[in-house]
Amino acid sequence: MADSSIKKEREQRRLYLRARQRMILSATIGFLVVAVILSILSLTTGLFTSRARQNAGSIEANYGVITACPVDGTTSLNPSEITLRVLNGTNKSGLGTAVGEELRNRGFNLQGVGDYDSASVLQRTEIHFGKNAITQAYTLAMQFNDAILRMDNREDALIDVVIGSSFDDLIASDKTPKVGTKLTALANCVAADKLTNVPQASEHQAV
């Protein structure tokens, strides 16, 4: 009788231990599955976020700034048809003058050089233009490797080049597209008449 009770206790203990082991194993597997799923989600989300940031931060997407599209079939102009002003948006003295002189050497009409009226240093070079100088702006942008095209409310054809701190140099003159090259619309551009709430243009002498 005593032996029977001992055997029963041993059997119950064995069953209990087995059930406990199964429970621990199931919990461990469940934890690992959740960890793997979370890792995959984190990696996927990070990948998509990274790609989105990369796309938004690319020159093809105008670094996230919505601008005007060129008219289909429009080609680049001769630099002599473009009048511009260079404004230094950095703390590097003389940079605006140097860029302006080089653009003049390349055939552009330089109206003048000055400092950009801003409380902070501009990070990236910007090309400011109005709705009547879209072709000119896209043509001028071919001289830069990281400039933002930003349309404002000016009605004339003067273009402002605001030099940012990321500026290193103009694209080599022998590497820039030739006159008459078909203009490529930026990825997130819209028709000029669809752009609303465009910024106020800097004070300038209209051309």
C-alpha positions as CSV (number, residue, x, y, z in Angstrom):
1,M,0.0,0.0,0.0
2,A,2.9,2.3,0.9
3,D,4.7,1.3,-2.3
4,S,1.6,2.1,-4.3
5,S,1.3,5.6,-2.7
6,I,5.0,6.3,-3.3
7,K,4.7,5.2,-7.0
8,K,1.6,7.5,-7.4
9,E,3.5,10.4,-5.9
10,R,6.4,9.8,-8.1
11,E,4.2,9.6,-11.2
12,Q,2.4,12.8,-10.3
13,R,5.7,14.6,-9.7
14,R,6.9,13.3,-13.0
15,L,3.8,14.5,-14.8
16,Y,4.1,17.9,-13.0
17,L,7.7,18.3,-13.9
18,R,6.9,17.4,-17.6
19,A,4.0,19.9,-17.7
20,R,6.2,22.6,-16.1
21,Q,8.9,21.9,-18.7
22,R,6.4,22.2,-21.5
23,M,5.1,25.4,-20.1
24,I,8.6,26.9,-19.8
25,L,9.4,25.7,-23.3
26,S,6.2,27.1,-24.8
27,A,6.9,30.5,-23.0
28,T,10.5,30.5,-24.3
29,I,9.4,29.8,-27.9
30,G,6.6,32.4,-27.7
31,F,9.1,35.0,-26.4
32,L,11.5,34.2,-29.2
33,V,8.8,34.4,-31.9
34,V,7.7,37.8,-30.6
35,A,11.3,39.0,-30.5
36,V,11.9,37.8,-34.1
37,I,8.7,39.5,-35.3
38,L,9.6,42.8,-33.5
39,S,13.1,42.7,-35.0
40,I,11.6,42.2,-38.5
41,L,9.2,45.0,-38.0
42,S,11.9,47.3,-36.7
43,L,14.2,46.5,-39.6
44,T,11.4,46.9,-42.1
45,T,10.2,50.2,-40.6
46,G,13.7,51.5,-40.4
47,L,14.4,50.5,-44.0
48,F,11.2,52.2,-45.3
49,T,12.0,55.3,-43.2
50,S,15.5,55.4,-44.4
51,R,14.4,55.1,-48.0
52,A,11.7,57.8,-47.5
53,R,14.3,60.1,-46.0
54,Q,16.7,59.3,-48.8
55,N,14.1,60.0,-51.4
56,A,13.0,63.2,-49.7
57,G,16.6,64.3,-49.3
58,S,17.6,63.7,-52.9
59,I,18.2,66.3,-55.6
60,E,15.7,64.5,-57.8
61,A,13.0,65.2,-55.2
62,N,14.2,68.8,-54.7
63,Y,15.1,67.9,-51.1
64,G,11.5,67.7,-50.2
65,V,10.5,71.2,-51.5
66,I,7.6,71.3,-53.9
67,T,8.4,73.5,-56.9
68,A,7.1,74.3,-60.3
69,C,7.5,71.9,-63.3
70,P,9.0,73.1,-66.6
71,V,6.6,73.0,-69.5
72,D,6.9,69.6,-71.4
73,G,9.5,69.7,-74.1
74,T,11.2,72.8,-72.8
75,T,14.9,72.9,-73.4
76,S,17.7,74.7,-71.5
77,L,18.6,78.3,-72.5
78,N,21.8,80.0,-73.4
79,P,23.3,81.5,-70.2
80,S,23.2,85.0,-71.8
81,E,19.4,84.8,-71.6
82,I,19.5,84.5,-67.8
83,T,20.0,87.4,-65.3
84,L,20.8,86.5,-61.8
85,R,21.9,87.9,-58.4
86,V,24.1,85.9,-56.0
87,L,23.4,86.2,-52.3
88,N,25.7,84.7,-49.7
89,G,23.7,82.7,-47.1
90,T,26.8,81.5,-45.3
91,N,29.3,83.0,-42.9
92,K,32.1,82.6,-45.4
93,S,33.1,86.0,-46.5
94,G,33.6,86.5,-50.2
95,L,31.9,83.3,-51.2
96,G,29.0,85.0,-53.0
97,T,31.4,87.2,-55.0
98,A,33.4,84.2,-56.1
99,V,30.4,82.3,-57.2
100,G,29.0,85.3,-59.0
101,E,32.2,85.9,-60.9
102,E,32.4,82.3,-62.0
103,L,28.8,82.3,-63.2
104,R,29.5,85.5,-65.1
105,N,32.5,83.8,-66.7
106,R,30.2,81.1,-67.9
107,G,28.0,83.6,-69.7
108,F,25.3,84.5,-67.2
109,N,24.2,88.1,-66.7
110,L,25.2,89.0,-63.1
111,Q,23.1,91.8,-61.7
112,G,24.9,91.9,-58.4
113,V,26.2,90.2,-55.3
114,G,25.1,90.6,-51.7
115,D,24.4,89.0,-48.4
116,Y,21.2,87.0,-47.8
117,D,18.9,88.6,-45.2
118,S,18.5,85.8,-42.8
119,A,19.0,85.3,-39.0
120,S,20.6,81.9,-39.6
121,V,23.1,80.3,-42.0
122,L,21.4,78.7,-44.9
123,Q,22.2,75.0,-45.1
124,R,21.7,74.3,-48.8
125,T,22.0,76.5,-51.8
126,E,18.6,77.7,-53.1
127,I,17.6,79.1,-56.5
128,H,14.7,81.6,-56.1
129,F,12.6,82.4,-59.1
130,G,9.1,83.5,-60.2
131,K,6.5,81.8,-62.4
132,N,7.8,83.6,-65.4
133,A,11.4,82.3,-65.1
134,I,10.9,78.6,-64.7
135,T,13.0,77.6,-67.7
136,Q,15.7,80.0,-66.6
137,A,15.8,78.5,-63.1
138,Y,16.0,74.9,-64.3
139,T,18.8,75.9,-66.7
140,L,20.7,77.6,-64.0
141,A,20.2,74.7,-61.6
142,M,22.3,72.6,-64.0
143,Q,25.4,74.4,-62.8
144,F,24.9,73.1,-59.2
145,N,25.0,69.6,-57.7
146,D,22.8,70.2,-54.7
147,A,20.6,73.3,-55.2
148,I,17.0,73.6,-54.2
149,L,14.6,75.2,-56.7
150,R,12.1,77.4,-54.8
151,M,9.5,79.5,-56.5
152,D,8.4,82.7,-54.9
153,N,5.9,85.4,-55.8
154,R,8.1,87.6,-58.0
155,E,6.6,88.4,-61.4
156,D,9.9,89.3,-63.2
157,A,12.7,87.1,-64.6
158,L,15.5,87.9,-62.1
159,I,16.8,84.8,-60.4
160,D,18.4,84.8,-56.9
161,V,21.1,82.3,-56.2
162,V,21.3,82.0,-52.4
163,I,24.5,80.1,-51.5
164,G,24.2,77.6,-48.6
165,S,26.8,76.2,-46.3
166,S,26.9,72.8,-48.1
167,F,28.1,74.5,-51.3
168,D,31.5,73.2,-52.4
169,D,31.8,74.2,-56.0
170,L,29.9,74.6,-59.3
171,I,29.7,71.6,-61.6
172,A,32.7,71.7,-63.9
173,S,31.8,73.7,-67.0
174,D,32.7,70.7,-69.3
175,K,30.3,68.5,-67.3
176,T,27.2,70.7,-67.5
177,P,24.5,69.9,-70.1
178,K,24.7,71.8,-73.4
179,V,22.3,74.5,-74.5
180,G,19.1,73.0,-75.9
181,T,19.1,70.0,-73.5
182,K,15.6,68.9,-72.7
183,L,14.7,69.9,-69.1
184,T,13.8,67.2,-66.7
185,A,11.0,67.9,-64.2
186,L,11.8,67.2,-60.6
187,A,10.1,64.3,-58.9
188,N,7.6,66.3,-56.8
189,C,7.0,69.4,-59.0
190,V,3.6,70.7,-59.9
191,A,2.2,73.1,-62.5
192,A,3.2,76.6,-61.5
193,D,-0.5,77.7,-61.2
194,K,-1.1,74.9,-58.7
195,L,1.5,76.3,-56.3
196,T,-0.2,78.2,-53.5
197,N,1.2,80.2,-50.6
198,V,4.6,80.7,-52.3
199,P,7.0,82.8,-50.2
200,Q,7.5,86.5,-50.5
201,A,10.4,87.4,-52.9
202,S,13.4,89.2,-51.6
203,E,13.5,92.9,-52.5
204,H,15.2,93.2,-55.8
205,Q,15.5,95.2,-59.0
206,A,13.1,93.6,-61.5
207,V,14.3,92.6,-65.0
